[in-house]
């Protein structure tokens, strides 16, 4: 679970997004551990990129690319009645339930926040 604070380009209106990502098949075949191998090389800025301290010049930078079949599938969760809130953070309860903390003001103050429990369609209280 993750979210976007707001989709408003001016970042002024509460228009957050809640998203879920699902790992590709076989992702946790090693207990969720990464299977990427890395090696360390002794390089100085002069040796690696002419002294600019970067590495963000389009070179591989040692990170490589993630193959498309290893990307996580993402989808936006649809909230009944809309979701006109700024997304602040997520939390998980003792039984695995997921909560999102949100508010309708750019800067929280007083009791302007709200906590929502994320539930499957048909299981929520739509009167709120």
N, C-alpha and C positions, 0 to 999 in steps of 0.2 A: 504494500500500500504506500502511496505517495501522493503528493498534491502540488498544485500550482497556486501560489498566493492569490493571484487574480489574472484573468485573461485580458483585462482592460489595459490597452497600450499606455494610457496615461498613469496607470497604477493607482487610480483614485477611487474607482467604483468597486464595490464588493462583487466579484465575479470569479470565485475560486473554482478549481477543478479537483476532483478526487479520482485517482487512477489506481488501477491494480495491474500488477505485472505477474505473469506466469512463466516460470523457467521452462526451457526447452526439455524435451524428453531426455532422460538419462542424466540430467543435470546433477542430481545428488547421488550418482553411482559411487562416488568416493566420499560419501558422507558430507557433501557440500563443499569439500575442499577444492581449491583451485588445482588444475592439472597443468597450468602454464609453467614452463621451465624458464628460469631467468639466469643470466650470468652477469657477473660484475667485471667491468674492465677499468683499468687505471687510466683515465683520460683527464687532461687538463683542458680548460676552455680553448687554449691555443691549438690543441691537437684536434678537438672535436668540431668546433664551429667558427674558427677564426677569431675567437676571443669575445664574441658578443654575448656569451652567457646564455644563449637561447637554446636552440634545438627545435624551436617552433617554426622552422622555415620550410616545412613540407617534407623534411627528412623523416625516416622512420622513428627516430628518437628512442628506439628500443622497445616501444610499446606495441607496434604492429596493429593490425586491424582484426576485429572480431568477425569471423565468418557469419553470413546471414543466418545460417541454420543454428547458430549458437545465441542469437539475440533472443531476449525475452519478449513474449507476446504481451502487448499493453492494450488496455481498454479503459475508457472513461466510464465511471459509475454514474448512472442516472439517478438523481435524487427526486423522489416524488414531490411535486410542488415547486421544483426548482431549487437552486442553491445560490442565493445572493449573499454570500459571505466571503470574507477573506479567510483562507486556510492558514492556520497557525502551526499546528503540530498534530501528531497522531500518538495514540497510546493503546496499550493492550491490557485487558483485564485478566484476572486470575484463571478464567475459564476459556481464554482465547478470543474473547470478544474484542472488536476493534472500535476505537473511539476517535473522533476528529474534534479538535478544539478549533473554534472559528469565532469571528466577530464581524460586525457590519461597519466598523470604523477603522480607518487606517492605523490609528494609534489607540490601542485598548486603554480604557479608563473605567474605573468604577465597576459596574456589573454589566458591561456591554458584551461580554463573551457568551458563548453557547457551547455545549458539549453534545455531540450527536453520536449515537451508537449506530454503526453500520451493520445492517441486517439484510438478508436476502429479500427479494421482492415478495410482497404479501405478508411479511412477518412484522412490518413496522406499524407504528401508530401514525396514520396519515392526518390526524387532527392537529398535530403540533405545527 
